[in-house]
Amino acid sequence: IILDFDLLGKDTTTFLNHFGPYNEKYVGQKNIVFIYYLTAGCLNGKVNEQADKSWIRFVFNEDSVLEEIPNVIGVE
């Protein structure tokens, strides 16, 4: 999706137009991180924090620009 829609170097608004809402967001001093759950167990319409889940993180620089494609899918 990132390559097909030329999202590298694009801002968070453009990214969200293609990926939709994130599951979690972290704002640091030098970046913004959107986390999307790929699989997660839910309970009563919310993510069950006790269940296993896999996720992918997209990191945007301090100018809110995506500079690289993530190469890791996390599992907890």
C-alpha positions as CSV (number, residue, x, y, z in Angstrom):
1,I,0.0,0.0,0.0
2,I,2.8,2.4,0.9
3,L,4.6,1.9,-2.4
4,D,1.4,1.6,-4.5
5,F,0.1,4.9,-3.3
6,D,3.5,6.6,-3.0
7,L,3.1,7.3,0.7
8,L,6.8,7.6,1.6
9,G,7.5,11.3,2.2
10,K,3.8,12.0,2.7
11,D,2.2,13.5,5.8
12,T,0.0,11.8,8.4
13,T,-3.2,13.1,6.8
14,T,-2.4,11.5,3.5
15,F,-1.4,8.3,5.3
16,L,-4.6,8.2,7.3
17,N,-6.7,8.6,4.1
18,H,-5.3,5.3,2.9
19,F,-4.9,3.3,6.2
20,G,-7.8,4.6,8.2
21,P,-7.8,5.1,12.0
22,Y,-5.0,3.7,14.0
23,N,-5.4,1.7,17.2
24,E,-2.8,3.6,19.2
25,K,-0.9,6.9,18.8
26,Y,2.2,8.1,20.6
27,V,3.6,11.6,20.2
28,G,7.3,12.0,21.1
29,Q,9.5,15.1,20.9
30,K,10.9,14.0,17.6
31,N,8.3,11.7,16.1
32,I,4.7,10.5,15.9
33,V,3.9,6.7,15.9
34,F,0.8,5.1,14.7
35,I,0.2,1.5,15.7
36,Y,-2.2,-0.7,13.9
37,Y,-3.2,-4.1,15.3
38,L,-3.1,-6.8,12.7
39,T,-4.8,-9.4,14.9
40,A,-6.1,-8.9,18.5
41,G,-8.5,-10.5,20.8
42,C,-11.4,-8.4,21.8
43,L,-13.7,-8.4,24.8
44,N,-16.9,-6.3,24.9
45,G,-15.9,-4.3,21.8
46,K,-12.4,-3.3,23.1
47,V,-9.0,-4.9,22.7
48,N,-8.4,-7.4,25.4
49,E,-5.0,-6.3,26.8
50,Q,-4.5,-9.9,28.2
51,A,-4.8,-11.5,24.8
52,D,-2.0,-12.0,22.2
53,K,-1.8,-9.4,19.5
54,S,0.3,-8.6,16.5
55,W,0.9,-5.0,15.3
56,I,2.8,-2.8,13.0
57,R,4.2,0.6,13.8
58,F,4.5,3.5,11.4
59,V,6.9,6.2,12.5
60,F,6.6,9.8,11.2
61,N,9.4,12.3,11.7
62,E,9.0,15.7,13.6
63,D,7.5,17.2,10.4
64,S,4.8,14.4,10.4
65,V,6.3,12.7,7.3
66,L,6.7,9.0,6.8
67,E,10.3,8.3,6.0
68,E,10.5,4.5,5.8
69,I,8.5,1.3,5.5
70,P,8.4,-0.7,8.7
71,N,10.3,-4.0,8.4
72,V,9.0,-5.6,11.6
73,I,5.7,-7.0,12.7
74,G,5.5,-7.1,16.5
75,V,3.9,-9.9,18.4
76,E,3.0,-9.8,22.1
